[in-house]
Amino acid sequence: MNDEPGLLPPAPRAATRAAYEEQPPSVGNHGATRPTEVQPKRPLIKPRKLYGPTAVITLSTIIAFLLAVIIVLVYALLSVMPETPTGRIVRVPPPAGCYATVGTVHKRITAEQALNVSVIVGESLRRDLPARAASIALTTAWQESTLRNLDWGDLDSLGLFQQRPSMGWGTPEQILDPWYSSGKFYDVLVTIPGWEEADITETAQEVQRSGYPEAYRKHEIYARAWASALTGWSSNAVSCLTNTPPTGNAAALTEFFHHIYGNDLPIEVSGNTMRIIGDNEIDTWAIAQLAVVRSTTDGVIAVTVRGRAWTNDEWHVAPWLPDHSEDEGGATNLVVITLQP
Protein backbone atom coordinates (compact mmCIF):
# COMPACT_ATOMS: atom_id res chain seq x y z
CA MET A 1 0.00 0.00 0.00
CA ASN A 2 1.17 3.49 -0.87
CA ASP A 3 0.89 5.67 2.23
CA GLU A 4 2.15 8.83 0.51
CA PRO A 5 -0.12 11.58 1.67
CA GLY A 6 -2.51 13.04 -0.89
CA LEU A 7 -2.95 9.89 -2.96
CA LEU A 8 -5.99 7.61 -3.04
CA PRO A 9 -5.54 3.91 -2.69
CA PRO A 10 -6.15 1.98 -5.88
CA ALA A 11 -9.71 0.79 -6.34
CA PRO A 12 -10.36 -2.93 -5.79
CA ARG A 13 -10.20 -4.86 -9.06
CA ALA A 14 -13.68 -6.24 -8.47
CA ALA A 15 -15.28 -2.75 -8.14
CA THR A 16 -17.50 -1.78 -11.03
CA ARG A 17 -17.26 1.56 -12.90
CA ALA A 18 -20.70 2.52 -11.69
CA ALA A 19 -19.75 1.90 -8.08
CA TYR A 20 -16.57 3.90 -8.51
CA GLU A 21 -18.40 6.89 -10.03
CA GLU A 22 -20.90 6.94 -7.18
CA GLN A 23 -18.14 7.43 -4.58
CA PRO A 24 -17.76 11.04 -3.35
CA PRO A 25 -14.49 12.72 -4.31
CA SER A 26 -11.76 13.12 -1.70
CA VAL A 27 -11.12 16.62 -0.51
CA GLY A 28 -7.69 17.73 0.54
CA ASN A 29 -6.54 20.57 2.76
CA HIS A 30 -7.05 23.13 -0.02
CA GLY A 31 -10.60 22.09 -0.94
CA ALA A 32 -9.77 21.03 -4.50
CA THR A 33 -11.10 17.84 -6.05
CA ARG A 34 -8.44 15.18 -6.43
CA PRO A 35 -9.47 12.53 -8.94
CA THR A 36 -7.27 9.56 -9.52
CA GLU A 37 -6.72 10.63 -13.16
CA VAL A 38 -7.33 13.75 -15.25
CA GLN A 39 -10.55 13.43 -17.23
CA PRO A 40 -11.44 15.79 -20.15
CA LYS A 41 -14.36 18.08 -19.39
CA ARG A 42 -17.56 17.15 -21.13
CA PRO A 43 -19.27 19.94 -23.10
CA LEU A 44 -22.61 21.13 -21.78
CA ILE A 45 -24.19 20.43 -25.16
CA LYS A 46 -22.87 17.66 -27.22
CA PRO A 47 -22.30 18.86 -30.81
CA ARG A 48 -24.58 17.30 -33.33
CA LYS A 49 -23.04 15.92 -36.45
CA LEU A 50 -24.87 16.63 -39.71
CA TYR A 51 -24.63 14.34 -42.66
CA GLY A 52 -25.78 14.45 -46.27
CA PRO A 53 -27.73 17.45 -47.72
CA THR A 54 -28.33 18.94 -44.26
CA ALA A 55 -24.65 19.42 -43.57
CA VAL A 56 -24.43 22.91 -45.20
CA ILE A 57 -26.70 25.48 -46.81
CA THR A 58 -25.84 25.24 -50.43
CA LEU A 59 -25.63 28.07 -52.92
CA SER A 60 -28.62 26.68 -54.78
CA THR A 61 -30.73 27.03 -51.63
CA ILE A 62 -29.82 30.70 -51.28
CA ILE A 63 -30.59 31.38 -54.94
CA ALA A 64 -33.94 29.64 -54.67
CA PHE A 65 -34.86 31.73 -51.63
CA LEU A 66 -33.92 35.01 -53.34
CA LEU A 67 -35.90 34.09 -56.44
CA ALA A 68 -38.94 33.39 -54.29
CA VAL A 69 -38.64 36.81 -52.64
CA ILE A 70 -38.31 38.53 -56.03
CA ILE A 71 -41.38 36.72 -57.39
CA VAL A 72 -43.45 37.79 -54.39
CA LEU A 73 -42.35 41.43 -54.73
CA VAL A 74 -43.06 41.53 -58.48
CA TYR A 75 -46.49 40.01 -57.94
CA ALA A 76 -47.28 42.57 -55.24
CA LEU A 77 -46.17 45.43 -57.53
CA LEU A 78 -48.24 44.19 -60.46
CA SER A 79 -51.32 43.81 -58.30
CA VAL A 80 -51.42 47.56 -57.49
CA MET A 81 -50.59 48.93 -60.96
CA PRO A 82 -53.45 49.93 -63.26
CA GLU A 83 -54.11 47.93 -66.38
CA THR A 84 -55.68 48.52 -69.74
CA PRO A 85 -58.59 46.33 -70.89
CA THR A 86 -55.99 44.13 -72.57
CA GLY A 87 -54.14 43.65 -69.29
CA ARG A 88 -51.09 45.70 -70.21
CA ILE A 89 -49.60 48.03 -67.62
CA VAL A 90 -50.02 51.73 -68.40
CA ARG A 91 -48.24 54.82 -67.09
CA VAL A 92 -50.16 56.92 -64.60
CA PRO A 93 -49.79 60.66 -65.27
CA PRO A 94 -49.20 62.99 -62.31
CA PRO A 95 -52.15 65.01 -60.97
CA ALA A 96 -53.17 68.11 -62.85
CA GLY A 97 -52.20 71.46 -61.37
CA CYS A 98 -50.21 74.65 -61.82
CA TYR A 99 -46.86 75.82 -60.49
CA ALA A 100 -45.35 79.24 -59.89
CA THR A 101 -41.59 79.51 -59.62
CA VAL A 102 -40.18 82.90 -58.64
CA GLY A 103 -36.61 82.92 -57.39
CA THR A 104 -36.31 80.13 -54.86
CA VAL A 105 -40.07 79.94 -54.24
CA HIS A 106 -41.84 77.03 -55.93
CA LYS A 107 -45.53 76.46 -55.19
CA ARG A 108 -48.07 74.08 -56.70
CA ILE A 109 -51.82 74.67 -56.63
CA THR A 110 -54.65 72.51 -57.93
CA ALA A 111 -56.63 73.20 -61.09
CA GLU A 112 -59.54 74.46 -58.97
CA GLN A 113 -57.29 76.81 -57.03
CA ALA A 114 -55.61 78.02 -60.24
CA LEU A 115 -58.96 79.06 -61.70
CA ASN A 116 -59.77 81.11 -58.60
CA VAL A 117 -56.29 82.64 -58.50
CA SER A 118 -56.72 83.82 -62.09
CA VAL A 119 -59.92 85.63 -61.08
CA ILE A 120 -58.47 87.20 -57.91
CA VAL A 121 -55.43 88.50 -59.79
CA GLY A 122 -57.51 89.34 -62.85
CA GLU A 123 -59.79 91.59 -60.81
CA SER A 124 -56.77 93.50 -59.47
CA LEU A 125 -55.57 94.01 -63.05
CA ARG A 126 -59.04 95.15 -64.13
CA ARG A 127 -58.91 97.83 -61.42
CA ASP A 128 -55.34 98.75 -62.40
CA LEU A 129 -54.10 98.07 -58.88
CA PRO A 130 -50.43 97.35 -58.13
CA ALA A 131 -49.27 93.76 -57.71
CA ARG A 132 -49.22 94.33 -53.95
CA ALA A 133 -53.02 94.28 -53.95
CA ALA A 134 -53.08 90.82 -55.51
CA SER A 135 -50.49 89.61 -52.98
CA ILE A 136 -52.68 90.74 -50.09
CA ALA A 137 -55.83 89.26 -51.61
CA LEU A 138 -54.20 85.90 -52.35
CA THR A 139 -52.70 85.76 -48.85
CA THR A 140 -56.16 86.34 -47.39
CA ALA A 141 -57.99 83.83 -49.58
CA TRP A 142 -55.30 81.21 -48.98
CA GLN A 143 -55.97 81.37 -45.25
CA GLU A 144 -59.73 81.82 -45.37
CA SER A 145 -60.67 79.15 -47.93
CA THR A 146 -57.45 77.60 -49.27
CA LEU A 147 -58.31 79.37 -52.54
CA ARG A 148 -61.58 77.46 -52.93
CA ASN A 149 -65.00 78.99 -53.51
CA LEU A 150 -66.68 77.42 -50.47
CA ASP A 151 -70.46 77.41 -50.08
CA TRP A 152 -70.09 76.94 -46.34
CA GLY A 153 -68.07 78.34 -43.46
CA ASP A 154 -68.14 79.59 -39.88
CA LEU A 155 -71.54 81.05 -39.07
CA ASP A 156 -72.72 82.44 -42.43
CA SER A 157 -69.27 82.90 -44.01
CA LEU A 158 -69.05 82.03 -47.70
CA GLY A 159 -66.80 82.11 -50.73
CA LEU A 160 -63.10 82.68 -51.36
CA PHE A 161 -62.74 85.27 -48.60
CA GLN A 162 -65.34 83.80 -46.24
CA GLN A 163 -67.36 87.00 -46.36
CA ARG A 164 -70.59 87.14 -44.34
CA PRO A 165 -73.90 88.32 -45.78
CA SER A 166 -74.96 89.36 -42.29
CA MET A 167 -71.98 91.75 -42.13
CA GLY A 168 -72.90 93.57 -45.32
CA TRP A 169 -70.58 91.85 -47.81
CA GLY A 170 -73.46 91.02 -50.15
CA THR A 171 -76.04 88.32 -50.77
CA PRO A 172 -74.97 84.66 -50.67
CA GLU A 173 -75.31 84.48 -54.46
CA GLN A 174 -73.10 87.54 -54.91
CA ILE A 175 -70.41 86.35 -52.49
CA LEU A 176 -70.20 82.99 -54.26
CA ASP A 177 -69.28 84.84 -57.48
CA PRO A 178 -65.44 84.97 -57.40
CA TRP A 179 -65.36 88.20 -59.44
CA TYR A 180 -67.77 89.90 -57.06
CA SER A 181 -66.12 88.68 -53.83
CA SER A 182 -62.67 89.69 -55.10
CA GLY A 183 -63.99 93.12 -56.02
CA LYS A 184 -65.53 93.61 -52.56
CA PHE A 185 -62.21 92.70 -50.97
CA TYR A 186 -60.39 95.32 -53.06
CA ASP A 187 -63.11 97.87 -52.29
CA VAL A 188 -62.21 97.69 -48.61
CA LEU A 189 -58.46 97.28 -49.16
CA VAL A 190 -57.99 100.57 -50.98
CA THR A 191 -59.65 102.47 -48.12
CA ILE A 192 -56.88 101.48 -45.67
CA PRO A 193 -54.29 104.28 -45.39
CA GLY A 194 -50.83 103.24 -46.60
CA TRP A 195 -51.87 99.74 -47.63
CA GLU A 196 -49.40 99.75 -50.53
CA GLU A 197 -46.39 99.76 -48.19
CA ALA A 198 -47.91 98.21 -45.06
CA ASP A 199 -47.24 94.68 -43.80
CA ILE A 200 -49.26 92.18 -45.84
CA THR A 201 -50.58 90.20 -42.88
CA GLU A 202 -51.54 93.31 -40.91
CA THR A 203 -53.29 94.74 -43.95
CA ALA A 204 -55.21 91.50 -44.54
CA GLN A 205 -56.34 91.62 -40.93
CA GLU A 206 -57.53 95.20 -41.37
CA VAL A 207 -59.82 94.01 -44.13
CA GLN A 208 -61.00 90.73 -42.61
CA ARG A 209 -61.02 91.35 -38.84
CA SER A 210 -60.13 87.70 -38.23
CA GLY A 211 -59.94 86.06 -34.83
CA TYR A 212 -56.51 84.76 -35.83
CA PRO A 213 -54.66 87.84 -37.11
CA GLU A 214 -51.25 86.15 -37.56
CA ALA A 215 -52.61 83.17 -39.49
CA TYR A 216 -52.18 84.96 -42.81
CA ARG A 217 -48.42 85.29 -42.51
CA LYS A 218 -47.54 81.71 -43.48
CA HIS A 219 -49.10 82.23 -46.92
CA GLU A 220 -47.36 85.50 -47.80
CA ILE A 221 -44.37 84.06 -49.65
CA TYR A 222 -46.49 81.91 -51.95
CA ALA A 223 -49.08 84.61 -52.54
CA ARG A 224 -46.38 87.07 -53.56
CA ALA A 225 -44.90 84.58 -56.03
CA TRP A 226 -48.25 83.93 -57.71
CA ALA A 227 -49.16 87.61 -57.75
CA SER A 228 -45.80 88.55 -59.28
CA ALA A 229 -46.18 85.92 -62.01
CA LEU A 230 -49.79 86.59 -63.02
CA THR A 231 -49.41 90.37 -63.01
CA GLY A 232 -46.51 89.98 -65.43
CA TRP A 233 -43.67 91.16 -63.20
CA SER A 234 -42.07 87.70 -63.20
CA SER A 235 -41.73 86.09 -66.63
CA ASN A 236 -41.35 82.37 -67.43
CA ALA A 237 -42.77 81.74 -63.97
CA VAL A 238 -46.00 79.76 -64.42
CA SER A 239 -46.53 76.29 -65.82
CA CYS A 240 -49.53 73.97 -65.68
CA LEU A 241 -50.10 70.30 -66.32
CA THR A 242 -53.43 69.11 -67.72
CA ASN A 243 -53.81 65.35 -68.09
CA THR A 244 -56.71 65.55 -70.54
CA PRO A 245 -57.14 69.08 -71.89
CA PRO A 246 -60.75 70.03 -72.55
CA THR A 247 -61.82 71.23 -75.97
CA GLY A 248 -60.55 74.75 -76.53
CA ASN A 249 -63.03 77.49 -75.66
CA ALA A 250 -61.95 80.64 -77.49
CA ALA A 251 -65.19 82.44 -76.57
CA ALA A 252 -64.69 81.91 -72.83
CA LEU A 253 -61.04 82.96 -73.02
CA THR A 254 -61.93 86.07 -75.03
CA GLU A 255 -64.57 87.01 -72.46
CA PHE A 256 -62.07 86.47 -69.64
CA PHE A 257 -59.46 88.81 -71.13
CA HIS A 258 -61.98 91.43 -72.23
CA HIS A 259 -63.39 91.48 -68.70
CA ILE A 260 -59.91 92.31 -67.40
CA TYR A 261 -58.49 94.61 -70.08
CA GLY A 262 -61.66 95.91 -71.72
CA ASN A 263 -63.14 95.24 -75.13
CA ASP A 264 -60.41 97.32 -76.76
CA LEU A 265 -57.85 94.58 -76.17
CA PRO A 266 -56.95 93.25 -79.66
CA ILE A 267 -57.91 89.58 -79.87
CA GLU A 268 -57.95 87.62 -83.11
CA VAL A 269 -59.31 84.09 -83.31
CA SER A 270 -58.56 81.82 -86.26
CA GLY A 271 -59.49 78.17 -85.87
CA ASN A 272 -57.68 76.83 -82.80
CA THR A 273 -55.34 79.81 -82.57
CA MET A 274 -55.78 83.08 -80.68
CA ARG A 275 -53.57 86.15 -81.06
CA ILE A 276 -53.57 88.86 -78.41
CA ILE A 277 -51.41 91.99 -78.38
CA GLY A 278 -50.55 93.54 -75.02
CA ASP A 279 -49.72 97.19 -74.33
CA ASN A 280 -46.26 96.49 -72.92
CA GLU A 281 -43.93 93.72 -71.83
CA ILE A 282 -45.46 93.36 -68.37
CA ASP A 283 -49.03 93.18 -69.67
CA THR A 284 -47.92 90.73 -72.33
CA TRP A 285 -46.44 88.33 -69.78
CA ALA A 286 -49.53 88.70 -67.60
CA ILE A 287 -51.77 87.72 -70.53
CA ALA A 288 -49.52 84.81 -71.48
CA GLN A 289 -49.32 83.33 -67.99
CA LEU A 290 -53.01 83.89 -67.26
CA ALA A 291 -53.68 81.93 -70.46
CA VAL A 292 -51.51 79.07 -69.17
CA VAL A 293 -53.45 79.01 -65.90
CA ARG A 294 -56.74 78.84 -67.83
CA SER A 295 -55.52 75.73 -69.65
CA THR A 296 -57.35 73.45 -67.24
CA THR A 297 -60.73 75.03 -68.03
CA ASP A 298 -60.46 76.62 -71.48
CA GLY A 299 -58.31 74.05 -73.27
CA VAL A 300 -55.10 76.03 -73.76
CA ILE A 301 -52.35 73.63 -74.86
CA ALA A 302 -49.58 76.04 -75.94
CA VAL A 303 -48.57 79.69 -75.49
CA THR A 304 -45.86 81.63 -77.30
CA VAL A 305 -44.67 85.08 -76.21
CA ARG A 306 -41.53 87.19 -76.64
CA GLY A 307 -39.31 84.36 -77.86
CA ARG A 308 -40.48 81.82 -75.28
CA ALA A 309 -42.94 78.95 -75.63
CA TRP A 310 -44.88 76.76 -73.21
CA THR A 311 -46.57 73.53 -74.31
CA ASN A 312 -48.73 71.35 -72.10
CA ASP A 313 -47.25 67.92 -71.35
CA GLU A 314 -49.42 65.41 -69.55
CA TRP A 315 -46.38 63.60 -68.14
CA HIS A 316 -44.54 66.48 -66.47
CA VAL A 317 -44.72 70.20 -65.73
CA ALA A 318 -43.34 71.74 -68.90
CA PRO A 319 -40.88 74.66 -68.68
CA TRP A 320 -40.82 77.71 -70.90
CA LEU A 321 -38.42 76.97 -73.75
CA PRO A 322 -36.80 79.25 -76.32
CA ASP A 323 -38.99 79.78 -79.38
CA HIS A 324 -37.10 80.37 -82.59
CA SER A 325 -40.07 81.23 -84.76
CA GLU A 326 -40.14 84.79 -86.02
CA ASP A 327 -42.55 87.30 -84.45
CA GLU A 328 -45.46 87.97 -86.75
CA GLY A 329 -45.04 91.42 -88.18
CA GLY A 330 -42.38 92.23 -85.59
CA ALA A 331 -45.00 92.46 -82.81
CA THR A 332 -42.90 91.79 -79.69
CA ASN A 333 -45.97 92.04 -77.44
CA LEU A 334 -47.87 89.39 -79.35
CA VAL A 335 -49.22 86.40 -77.43
CA VAL A 336 -50.10 83.36 -79.54
CA ILE A 337 -52.41 80.87 -77.82
CA THR A 338 -53.10 77.38 -79.21
CA LEU A 339 -56.29 75.63 -78.14
CA GLN A 340 -57.14 71.95 -77.94
CA PRO A 341 -59.04 70.96 -81.13
C-alpha positions in Angstrom: 0.0 0.0 0.0 1.2 3.5 -0.9 0.9 5.7 2.2 2.1 8.8 0.5 -0.1 11.6 1.7 -2.5 13.0 -0.9 -3.0 9.9 -3.0 -6.0 7.6 -3.0 -5.5 3.9 -2.7 -6.2 2.0 -5.9 -9.7 0.8 -6.3 -10.4 -2.9 -5.8 -10.2 -4.9 -9.1 -13.7 -6.2 -8.5 -15.3 -2.8 -8.1 -17.5 -1.8 -11.0 -17.3 1.6 -12.9 -20.7 2.5 -11.7 -19.8 1.9 -8.1 -16.6 3.9 -8.5 -18.4 6.9 -10.0 -20.9 6.9 -7.2 -18.1 7.4 -4.6 -17.8 11.0 -3.4 -14.5 12.7 -4.3 -11.8 13.1 -1.7 -11.1 16.6 -0.5 -7.7 17.7 0.5 -6.5 20.6 2.8 -7.1 23.1 0.0 -10.6 22.1 -0.9 -9.8 21.0 -4.5 -11.1 17.8 -6.1 -8.4 15.2 -6.4 -9.5 12.5 -8.9 -7.3 9.6 -9.5 -6.7 10.6 -13.2 -7.3 13.7 -15.2 -10.6 13.4 -17.2 -11.4 15.8 -20.2 -14.4 18.1 -19.4 -17.6 17.1 -21.1 -19.3 19.9 -23.1 -22.6 21.1 -21.8 -24.2 20.4 -25.2 -22.9 17.7 -27.2 -22.3 18.9 -30.8 -24.6 17.3 -33.3 -23.0 15.9 -36.5 -24.9 16.6 -39.7 -24.6 14.3 -42.7 -25.8 14.5 -46.3 -27.7 17.5 -47.7 -28.3 18.9 -44.3 -24.7 19.4 -43.6 -24.4 22.9 -45.2 -26.7 25.5 -46.8 -25.8 25.2 -50.4 -25.6 28.1 -52.9 -28.6 26.7 -54.8 -30.7 27.0 -51.6 -29.8 30.7 -51.3 -30.6 31.4 -54.9 -33.9 29.6 -54.7 -34.9 31.7 -51.6 -33.9 35.0 -53.3 -35.9 34.1 -56.4 -38.9 33.4 -54.3 -38.6 36.8 -52.6 -38.3 38.5 -56.0 -41.4 36.7 -57.4 -43.4 37.8 -54.4 -42.3 41.4 -54.7 -43.1 41.5 -58.5 -46.5 40.0 -57.9 -47.3 42.6 -55.2 -46.2 45.4 -57.5 -48.2 44.2 -60.5 -51.3 43.8 -58.3 -51.4 47.6 -57.5 -50.6 48.9 -61.0 -53.5 49.9 -63.3 -54.1 47.9 -66.4 -55.7 48.5 -69.7 -58.6 46.3 -70.9 -56.0 44.1 -72.6 -54.1 43.6 -69.3 -51.1 45.7 -70.2 -49.6 48.0 -67.6 -50.0 51.7 -68.4 -48.2 54.8 -67.1 -50.2 56.9 -64.6 -49.8 60.7 -65.3 -49.2 63.0 -62.3 -52.1 65.0 -61.0 -53.2 68.1 -62.8 -52.2 71.5 -61.4 -50.2 74.7 -61.8 -46.9 75.8 -60.5 -45.4 79.2 -59.9 -41.6 79.5 -59.6 -40.2 82.9 -58.6 -36.6 82.9 -57.4 -36.3 80.1 -54.9 -40.1 79.9 -54.2 -41.8 77.0 -55.9 -45.5 76.5 -55.2 -48.1 74.1 -56.7 -51.8 74.7 -56.6 -54.7 72.5 -57.9 -56.6 73.2 -61.1 -59.5 74.5 -59.0 -57.3 76.8 -57.0 -55.6 78.0 -60.2 -59.0 79.1 -61.7 -59.8 81.1 -58.6 -56.3 82.6 -58.5 -56.7 83.8 -62.1 -59.9 85.6 -61.1 -58.5 87.2 -57.9 -55.4 88.5 -59.8 -57.5 89.3 -62.9 -59.8 91.6 -60.8 -56.8 93.5 -59.5 -55.6 94.0 -63.1 -59.0 95.2 -64.1 -58.9 97.8 -61.4 -55.3 98.8 -62.4 -54.1 98.1 -58.9 -50.4 97.4 -58.1 -49.3 93.8 -57.7 -49.2 94.3 -53.9 -53.0 94.3 -53.9 -53.1 90.8 -55.5 -50.5 89.6 -53.0 -52.7 90.7 -50.1 -55.8 89.3 -51.6 -54.2 85.9 -52.3 -52.7 85.8 -48.9 -56.2 86.3 -47.4 -58.0 83.8 -49.6 -55.3 81.2 -49.0 -56.0 81.4 -45.3 -59.7 81.8 -45.4 -60.7 79.1 -47.9 -57.4 77.6 -49.3 -58.3 79.4 -52.5 -61.6 77.5 -52.9 -65.0 79.0 -53.5 -66.7 77.4 -50.5 -70.5 77.4 -50.1 -70.1 76.9 -46.3 -68.1 78.3 -43.5 -68.1 79.6 -39.9 -71.5 81.0 -39.1 -72.7 82.4 -42.4 -69.3 82.9 -44.0 -69.0 82.0 -47.7 -66.8 82.1 -50.7 -63.1 82.7 -51.4 -62.7 85.3 -48.6 -65.3 83.8 -46.2 -67.4 87.0 -46.4 -70.6 87.1 -44.3 -73.9 88.3 -45.8 -75.0 89.4 -42.3 -72.0 91.8 -42.1 -72.9 93.6 -45.3 -70.6 91.9 -47.8 -73.5 91.0 -50.2 -76.0 88.3 -50.8 -75.0 84.7 -50.7 -75.3 84.5 -54.5 -73.1 87.5 -54.9 -70.4 86.4 -52.5 -70.2 83.0 -54.3 -69.3 84.8 -57.5 -65.4 85.0 -57.4 -65.4 88.2 -59.4 -67.8 89.9 -57.1 -66.1 88.7 -53.8 -62.7 89.7 -55.1 -64.0 93.1 -56.0 -65.5 93.6 -52.6 -62.2 92.7 -51.0 -60.4 95.3 -53.1 -63.1 97.9 -52.3 -62.2 97.7 -48.6 -58.5 97.3 -49.2 -58.0 100.6 -51.0 -59.6 102.5 -48.1 -56.9 101.5 -45.7 -54.3 104.3 -45.4 -50.8 103.2 -46.6 -51.9 99.7 -47.6 -49.4 99.8 -50.5 -46.4 99.8 -48.2 -47.9 98.2 -45.1 -47.2 94.7 -43.8 -49.3 92.2 -45.8 -50.6 90.2 -42.9 -51.5 93.3 -40.9 -53.3 94.7 -43.9 -55.2 91.5 -44.5 -56.3 91.6 -40.9 -57.5 95.2 -41.4 -59.8 94.0 -44.1 -61.0 90.7 -42.6 -61.0 91.3 -38.8 -60.1 87.7 -38.2 -59.9 86.1 -34.8 -56.5 84.8 -35.8 -54.7 87.8 -37.1 -51.3 86.2 -37.6 -52.6 83.2 -39.5 -52.2 85.0 -42.8 -48.4 85.3 -42.5 -47.5 81.7 -43.5 -49.1 82.2 -46.9 -47.4 85.5 -47.8 -44.4 84.1 -49.6 -46.5 81.9 -52.0 -49.1 84.6 -52.5 -46.4 87.1 -53.6 -44.9 84.6 -56.0 -48.2 83.9 -57.7 -49.2 87.6 -57.8 -45.8 88.6 -59.3 -46.2 85.9 -62.0 -49.8 86.6 -63.0 -49.4 90.4 -63.0 -46.5 90.0 -65.4 -43.7 91.2 -63.2 -42.1 87.7 -63.2 -41.7 86.1 -66.6 -41.4 82.4 -67.4 -42.8 81.7 -64.0 -46.0 79.8 -64.4 -46.5 76.3 -65.8 -49.5 74.0 -65.7 -50.1 70.3 -66.3 -53.4 69.1 -67.7 -53.8 65.4 -68.1 -56.7 65.6 -70.5 -57.1 69.1 -71.9 -60.8 70.0 -72.6 -61.8 71.2 -76.0 -60.6 74.8 -76.5 -63.0 77.5 -75.7 -62.0 80.6 -77.5 -65.2 82.4 -76.6 -64.7 81.9 -72.8 -61.0 83.0 -73.0 -61.9 86.1 -75.0 -64.6 87.0 -72.5 -62.1 86.5 -69.6 -59.5 88.8 -71.1 -62.0 91.4 -72.2 -63.4 91.5 -68.7 -59.9 92.3 -67.4 -58.5 94.6 -70.1 -61.7 95.9 -71.7 -63.1 95.2 -75.1 -60.4 97.3 -76.8 -57.8 94.6 -76.2 -56.9 93.3 -79.7 -57.9 89.6 -79.9 -58.0 87.6 -83.1 -59.3 84.1 -83.3 -58.6 81.8 -86.3 -59.5 78.2 -85.9 -57.7 76.8 -82.8 -55.3 79.8 -82.6 -55.8 83.1 -80.7 -53.6 86.1 -81.1 -53.6 88.9 -78.4 -51.4 92.0 -78.4 -50.6 93.5 -75.0 -49.7 97.2 -74.3 -46.3 96.5 -72.9 -43.9 93.7 -71.8 -45.5 93.4 -68.4 -49.0 93.2 -69.7 -47.9 90.7 -72.3 -46.4 88.3 -69.8 -49.5 88.7 -67.6 -51.8 87.7 -70.5 -49.5 84.8 -71.5 -49.3 83.3 -68.0 -53.0 83.9 -67.3 -53.7 81.9 -70.5 -51.5 79.1 -69.2 -53.5 79.0 -65.9 -56.7 78.8 -67.8 -55.5 75.7 -69.7 -57.4 73.5 -67.2 -60.7 75.0 -68.0 -60.5 76.6 -71.5 -58.3 74.1 -73.3 -55.1 76.0 -73.8 -52.3 73.6 -74.9 -49.6 76.0 -75.9 -48.6 79.7 -75.5 -45.9 81.6 -77.3 -44.7 85.1 -76.2 -41.5 87.2 -76.6 -39.3 84.4 -77.9 -40.5 81.8 -75.3 -42.9 79.0 -75.6 -44.9 76.8 -73.2 -46.6 73.5 -74.3 -48.7 71.3 -72.1 -47.3 67.9 -71.4 -49.4 65.4 -69.5 -46.4 63.6 -68.1 -44.5 66.5 -66.5 -44.7 70.2 -65.7 -43.3 71.7 -68.9 -40.9 74.7 -68.7 -40.8 77.7 -70.9 -38.4 77.0 -73.8 -36.8 79.2 -76.3 -39.0 79.8 -79.4 -37.1 80.4 -82.6 -40.1 81.2 -84.8 -40.1 84.8 -86.0 -42.5 87.3 -84.5 -45.5 88.0 -86.7 -45.0 91.4 -88.2 -42.4 92.2 -85.6 -45.0 92.5 -82.8 -42.9 91.8 -79.7 -46.0 92.0 -77.4 -47.9 89.4 -79.3 -49.2 86.4 -77.4 -50.1 83.4 -79.5 -52.4 80.9 -77.8 -53.1 77.4 -79.2 -56.3 75.6 -78.1 -57.1 72.0 -77.9 -59.0 71.0 -81.1 
